[in-house]
Amino acid sequence: MKKVIVLVGLLSAFTIKAETYQKMPVLGLVPVENMYASFEIQTSKYEKVILDCQSFVNGMTFYNDKKVVHEIKMINYEDCSNVYDFISQSNQDKKPVCMEIGLKDSTLNLSNDEASACQ
């Protein structure tokens, strides 16, 4: 019985982690028309992800069905340009980009993990 309780606890912990963090490969980065510092990050998990380094408050906005489903605000302008630089340089070097977002704490991590490690 004790083993079953521990197993249920471990499965619950993995389920909670799966709900609070989401990984996705970055498929592309394109400029947003008529904007000099806004870019669309293409992923398979969201209809649209906008990296906005132009507005007063920089950040990323995630859309599905034309509705905002998640936002990450960036306090420092450098954070936004660092995201752009990392994705651009990785694309130039033909390295994969894996984006991990914290759904509850709005954190963002970028890495060059292969697509198989980014699911």
N, C-alpha and C positions, 0 to 999 in steps of 0.2 A: 504493500500500500504506500509506503514511504517513497519508493521508487517512482510510482505513478504520480504522486504529488510533485516530486522534483521534475519529472518529465513535463508535466503540464505547466509548471512554472517556467521552465526553459522555453517551451513552445510559445508561451505568452510573451516572454521577453523578446523573442525573435519577431513575433507579430507586431509588437509595439515599435520595434526598430524599423520594420518594414514600412510602417505607417508614418513615421516621423522623418525619414530620409528617403530621397528618391534620386537614383542615378540614371543618367541618360547620356548616350553618345551625342556629341555635337556633329551635325552633318554638314553645316556650312555657316557662313557669316556674310551677309550682304547689307549694303547701305540702305537705309530707309530713304525713299525718294523725297527730295526737297528738304532734307535735314542734313546738316554737316557733321553731326556727331551722335547720330542714332543709327543702330544697326539691328537687323533681325538675325537672331541666332536660330538656325534651323535644327530641330530635333524631331524624333519620331513620337515623342510623348505629348507634345503640345502643338496645337494648331499654329501658334505664333509665340515667340519669345522676343521681346524688344529690350535691347540694351540701350538705355537712354543716358548718354553722357552730355547732353545738350541742355536739358531742363535745369531749373534752379535746384531741384532735388534729383540727384542721379540715382539710377537703379535699374532693376530688371522687372519686367511685367510679363507674366505668363497668361496666355489666353487659350481657352477651349470654347468652342461654339460661340465665338465672338464676345465672350465674357471674361473679365479678369478673374482668374482662379487663384493667383498667388502673386505676391510682390516682395521684392527684396530691395530695401533702401540702402544706398551707399552714402555714408557720411562724408567721406573724403573724395574729391575729384580723382585722385590718384587710383582709388579702388576701381573706378569705372574704366579708366584708361588701362590699368593693369589687366583687367579681364579682356579688353579688346586686344591688347598687345600679346597676351598669352595665346589666345585663339588664332590671331593672325600669324604669329611666328610659328606656331605648331602646324598650321596649314601650309606655310611656305616650306617647312622642313618635312612635310608629308608625315607628320606624327598624328596619331589619333588624339582626340580630346574627349575626356569624360567629365561631365558636369554633375556634381552632387549638390542637391539643395536640401536644406533643413526646412521641412514644412511647418514646424512649430516655432523654431527659433530664427527662421529666415537667414540661415548661414549659407554660404556658397563656397564650394571647393572645386577647383579645376585640377585635372591631372592628365598625364599622357597614357593612362591605362588603356589597354586594348579593349575593343568593343565587348569581347567575351567577359571581361571583368567589370564592365560598366552596365550591367543589367540589373 
